[in-house]
Amino acid sequence: DCPGKEGTGGRKSNLTLLRNKLYMGQRRRTEPVVESTTTAGDHGNLRRSQSDRTEYSQKLQEKMAPQVVSFTPATSPQEDEEEEVSRRMMARRVKIITELMQTEKDYISDLDLCIKEVIQPLRNKQIARFDVDGLFSNIELVHQLSAKLLSLLEEATTDVEPPMQIIGEVFLQIKGPLEDTYKIYCYHHDDAHTMLESYEKDEELKQHLRDCVQSLK
């Protein structure tokens, strides 16, 4: 081989190497380089353009956005459920109180009719063999007590918000009179029933009872 040729080839190789270094240096100045540790067998550096990084950042924000919202809800499902249960219980309580008061009103109305249309007319007839007080016991006292109970219930509920309506206190207040009154009524109940059966066997007394019942209709 000719030495001159070797010198020429060496210079060409050095020139090519220099051009490559200059090219690499120019790319380093114009393009961002992202270095990454890779597995064995991978070589070189991974490069990303500025547009790639911007797109990646936007996608990352989109993925993160729903997570941020989910951690700050207005109310939790458990709180909503508890509030709904509380509303249902309060509505049920209001309904029970309303039915209780209506039942008491109907009961008082029935007692009014019994006293006005049956008891008082029988007393006015002054039938010797007819024991009005024995037959009806202390029903007039029961009527008075029922009217008092209704009055207390109306006082506890009128112009009072449902959560503040203390119905239990009403029954505690009237507990004693209720027990005393109904003890007497229940004690004479069986005797009054026996008395009524005997009166129904007497045609004259039975007719008096029938007339009173007809007036109720």
Helices and strands as residue ranges (DSSP letters): H 3-30, E 33-34, E 46-47, H 50-70, H 77-114, I 115-119, H 120-125, H 132-136, H 139-157, G 162-164, H 167-187, H 189-200, H 203-216
